[in-house]
Amino acid sequence: MFDVGEKAKGLQDRLSRFMDAHIYPNERPYHEQHAAFPDRWTIPPVIEELKEKARAEGLWNLWLPDSAFGAGLSNLDYAHLCEIMGRSPIAPEAFNCNAPDTGNMEVLVRYGTKDQQAEWLTPLLAGEIRSCFAMTEPAVASSDATNIETEIRRDGNEYVINGRKWWTTGAPDPRCKISILMGKTDPSAEKHRQQSMILVPMDAPGVSIVRPLTVFGYDDAPHGHAEVVYDNVRVPATNILLGEGRGFEIAQGRLGPGRIHHCMRTIGLAERALEALCARAKERVAFGGPIANQGALRHVIAECRIKIDQARLLTLWAADQMDRYGNKAARQAIAEIKVVAPRMGCEVIDAAIQAHGAAGLAEDFFLAAAYAHTRTLRLADGPDEVHLESIAKMELRKDR
C-alpha cells in the first residue's frame, strides 16, 4: 500500500544513512556551539557544514514535487523522506527542506514572476538566505484569515504597508531576508478577494522586529518567532504576488503540501519518542524490576504504536489523494491529518516524558522541546477547530 518508486526508495536509504552518519552525531555539537555564542541569534557553524555535505550528496531541495527546481518527487514519495527528516530538529534545514522556506519557495515557484524568482527564489534554493511568512496578527482572531487587518495600499508605482504581525517564524534569524506578507488591498471587495500577498524585504525601512516570542519558554533561537511591525513600509508594485485579491488562492496552494510535511515530520518525531520510551522502560528499574514489566506501561507503548501507525496511514493516504486528484480534491484528507497527527504527536511524546519521570522535563533529553514544538502544530496552519469545522461541512454536504 502506498508504494513509492525506486528513486524515492533510494533516497530513503541515502537519507537514513546521512542521518546516522552526520545528523544525529551533530545534534549535541549544534546546541553546544549555539550556547557558546553571546548572541543567541547567531548560526552555529555546524549547520552550514551539514548543508554543504547534504548538497554534495544530492540530498537537497527534495521537497518540491513535479518541478525542475526540486527532486521531481510526488507528495507520497516526499512524505516518506519527510518522516525521516522529522526525527531531528536540525535535519530539515540541513537538506534545505525547512519550513517556512519550503512553503515560501513553493509560492515563488508557482506564483512568482521571473524577476521575483531571480531575486528571491534562487538564493533560497541555494540555501544562502532564509525567509518568513507574515500572516497571523495579535489584534484579531487570525484563524479566520478574513479578519486580517494589515493594510497594503497602492501609491503610484509602490505599495505602502502598515500593520503588526506576530508568530512570524524565522523573522529573527539573521539570514532572513524576505517576508511574504498577507494583508488587505481592497477592504470593500468580496470577502475572499480583499486579501493579497506581497514580498517585503526584511531590511526595508519601516520593518522592525519588536521582540522574539517564546513557546513554553523556548525562544527557538537562532531561527525563532517574532512580533514584527510594518510602519509605512514601501515596496515596488512589482512585489505583489499573482495580483491583488489573490491572497486566499495563494494560501491554499501553499498550505496543502505544507500540512503534509508538518504531519510526516511529526510522525518521525513521534517514532523517535517511542524509541526513547521503550529504551527507558527496559533500562530503568523500579519496584523490583524494569518498568517495562509493568502492565500499565506496556499498554501505553501499545497504544502509542497504534496511534503512530494510524496517523502515518492517514497522512500517506492524503498525500496519495493530492497526487492523484489535486490539492483541492484532497482538502478533506488534508484537514483530517492536520487534526490527527499533532494530537498523536503530543500524546506519544507526553507518554515518553512520563516514562522518563522528572528527567523527561529536563534539557538532557529532547522530549520537552519536542513536546513544545509539536503542541504548536495544533495551532499553526490553522487550529484544530477550523479543520474540524471544514470536515464537518464537507460531510454534511455529501448526498448520502
N, C-alpha and C positions, 0 to 999 in steps of 0.2 A: 504493500500500500504506500502511495506517495513516493514511488521510486524516483531517483534522480539519475541524470546521465553520467557517463564515465568521466566527463570533465569535472563535474561537481564532486564526484566521489574522490577523484584525485586531489582536488583542492581540499576536501575534508581531511584527507590523510596528511597532506603537506601542512595544513594549518594546525592540526593537532600536534605534529612533530615540532613545529615552530613554537607553539605554546609551551611544550615541555622543555625545549632547549633554551628558550630566550625569555618568554613572558613570565612564567611562574618564578624562575630564579631571580628576576629583576624587580619583583614587586617590593621586596624589602629595601633594596638599594634606592628605588624610586622614592619611597617615603623618607628614607634617611637623608637623601640629597635634598629633598624638599624641606625637611625640618632644619637643615643646616643653614638655610638662607635667612637673613634678617628680614627680608621682604617675602611674605607668603605668596605674593603674586609673581613668582619667578619660576620659570620652567626647569624642572630637573633635566640635566643633560642626557640622562639615560633614555628618555622618551624619544629624543631626536635620533639617538643611536639605533634604537629599535625600529624607528621608521625607515631609516636607511637600509637596515638588514631586510625588513619585510619587502621593501620596494625592490631590492636586488633579487629577491627570491620570487618575484612576481605575485606576491600576496598583497595587492594594492588596489584600492578602488573596486572592491569586489561587489559592492552594494547595488550598483545601478543596472537593472535588467534591460536587455534589448537596446543597448546604446553603444555607440562607438567609443564613448568616454569610459565605460565600465568594462566588466568582465563578460558581459553578454549573457549573464545567468538569468534564469527565471526567478520569480519570487520564491517558488518552492525550493529551488537549488540554493538560493542565498539564505533561506530560513535556517537550513541545517548549519551553515557556516556561522550564522549569527549566534546560534546557541553555543557554539564552541567559544566564540569571542566573548560572549556574555559571562563566562566563568571568571574573568578577571577584570577589575575596574580599569586597568591600563591597556587592555588589549585592543578595544575598538580603535582608539586613536593611533596605535602602532601600525594598524593596517589602513589608516585613513578612512575608517568606517564609523566615525563617531558622530552622534547627534550633538548639536543640531546641524552640523555641517552637511551630513548626508541629505537631509531634507532640503536645506538651502541650495545645495548643488543640484538636486533634482528639480527645484523650481527654476534655476537658471538654465538647466538643460532643456526643460520642457517649454518654458515661457520667456526666457531671456532673449534679447536681441544679440546679434553677432558682436556688437560693441560691448554690451554688458557681459557677455561670456568672456570676451578677450580680457576685460579689465578685472573681473572678479572670479569667474569660474576657473580659468587657467591656473591662477595661484592656489585656489582651493584644492583643485585636483592634484596639484603638486605637493600639497601639504605644507606650503610656505606660509599661509595665513590661516586664521580661524574666523568664524562668523557667529552671529547670533540672530535670533528670531524674536522680534518685539511685538507681542500681541496682548498679553494679559495686563490689565490696569488695576491699580489699587482702589479707584473710586467707584468702580462698577462691578457687577457680577459678570465676569468675563466668560463664564461657562455659556452664557448667551452672547455670542460674538456680535450680535446686532447692537449690544449696549456700548460697544467701544466708542470712546469719545474723542480720541486723538484726532486733531484736525490736520488734513492735508489740503491746503488751499493753493489754487493756481494763481500765479502772479507773473504774467508775461511768459518768459521762457524758463521760469523756475516754479518749483512748488515750495511753499512755506509750511513747516511742520511745527505744531505746538501740541504738547501732551506729556503725560507721565506714564511710564510703563514700569512693571516690576516682574520678578521671576524671569528676567531675560537671561537665560542660561548662556554662559560663555562671554557675556559682556565684560567682566573684569579681567579676562585673560589678556595679557599684554600683546598677544598675537592677533586678537580680534580686531579686524579692520573694517568689516562691513556688517550692517544690520539690515535685515529685511523687516520692514515695519508695516503693520496693518493699521489703517485709520480711515476716517471718513473724508471722501472728496465731495459728496453731494448728500447732505442730510435730508433733502427733500425728495430724493429718488425712492423707488420701490425698496422695501426693507432690505432685501438681499442684493441690492445694486448700489447701496450707499458706500460700501467699503472698497478700498483699493490697497494694493501692496506697492511699496516703493523702496528703492535701495538708498540707504542712508550711510555714508561713510562715518565711522566712529570718531574721526578727527574733524568732522565738520563743525564749524563754530556754532555754539548753542547746544551741542550734545554734551551732557555731563552725567557722570556716574555718581549718584547720591550716596549709595552705600552698597556693600555686598550683603546678601541675605544668608541666613543660616537655616539648615534643615536639621531639626533636633540637635542644634548646637554645632553641626558640621558646616563649615563655610565652603567646602568643596573646592578650595584653592588647589592649584592655581587657575582652575577654569571658572568655577563659581557661578553664582546667580546674582543679578543686580537689580536695583531700582535705578531707572535712568530717566532723566528729564530732557525733553526736546523743546528748547526755547527759541522760537523764531529761526529754526534751522532751515537754511536754504539749500536746495539741491537742484540740479538741472532737470527740466521737464522730461528729458530723455531717461531719467532714472525710474520712471513709472514702469511697472511690470504688466505687460499684456494690454493695459489701457484702464481708464477709470471705470470703477464699478465692477471689476473682475476679481475682487479680493476673495470672495467666497469660492469662486470657481478654482482659483489657485490653491486655496486652503485645502479643498477636498482632494485635489491631485497630490498635494504634499503629504497629507496626514495618513492616507491609506497605507502606503508602503511603510511609513514610519512606525505605525502601530504594530505591524508585523515584526519589525526589527525590535521594538521595545519588548514585545511579548516573548520572542525567542531568546533574547538576551536574558530576560527574567528567568526563563526555563533553565538556561545554562547555569545561572547563579543559584537557582534552587537545587539543581543537581549537585553542585559543589557543597551547598549547605547540608544536604542529606548525607553526602560522603563524610563530612566533618562530624555530623551527628552520630553516624554508625561507628566511626573510628573512636570517638569519645566514649560511646556506650561500651565498647569492647575493652577499653583500657582503664576505665575509671571503676574503682571498687567501692561499694557502699553496702552496708548491712550484710556483710559476709560473702559478697561475690560481685562480679561485673554487673553494672547497672543494665547491661544488655539482657540479663537474665530476668529482669522484671517484666512481667506480662503487660503492664500498662504502657511501658516504653516501647515494647515490641509492637503493640497495636498502633502507637503513634508513627513508628517507622513504616509500617504497612500502609497507613493512611497517607503518609507523605508520598510514598511510591505511587499509589493510585492517583493522587491529585496531580502529580507531575506528568504522569503518562496521559491523563485525560486532557490536561492543558496543552501538551505537545500535539496530540492528535487533532484537537480543535484548531490550533494555530496552523498546523500544516494543511488542514482542510481549507482554512481561509486563504492561505497562500495559493493553493491549487485553484480555488474558485477565482481568485484575481487573475491568475494566468490564463484560465480557460475562458472567462466571461467578462473580465474587466473589473476595475475598482468599483464602479457604480453598482454592478450586479452583485458584487460580493460585500456590499456595505453592511448587511446584517451579520454576516460571519465575522467581519472585522470588528463590529460593535461587541459581539459576543466575546471574542478573545480579549478585547481591551478590558472587559469586566473580569473575566475568569483568571487570566494569567497573573496580574498584580495581586489579586486576592490570594491565589495559590502561593505566590512567592512569599507574601507576608506570613502566611500560615506555616510554611515549611521552615523559613528562616527563624521564626519565633520558636518553633519546636526545637531547632538546633540550639538556639540560645538557652532554652530551658534545660536541655541535656548538659550543657556546659556549666550550668549553675552561674554563680556570680562572674566567672571568667568570661561568659558569653557577653557580658556588658562592657568588658574592657577592650582597649585597643590592641591587646595582644592577639586577638583573633579578628577576622574580617567580618564577623556576623553583625555587630552593632551597626557599623557603617552600611553594610549590605541591607539591613532592615530599613534604615533611614532612607536610603536611595529607593528601595522598592516601594515603600509607602508613598513616595511622591508620585508614583505612576498611577495611583488611583485618582489623581487629580490632573496630571499632565496629559495633554492632548485630549482633554475633556474628562470631567469627573464621571464616576460610575453612574450617577443618577441620569446624566444626559444620555449615556449609551443605553441604559435600561429603558428609558422613555422611547428612544428610537426603535429598539427591538419590539417593544410592546405595540407601537404604532404600526410597524410592518406586519406584525402578527394579526392585528385587528383588521387590517386592510385585505387580508387574504380571503378569497372566496372559497369557503370550505364545503 
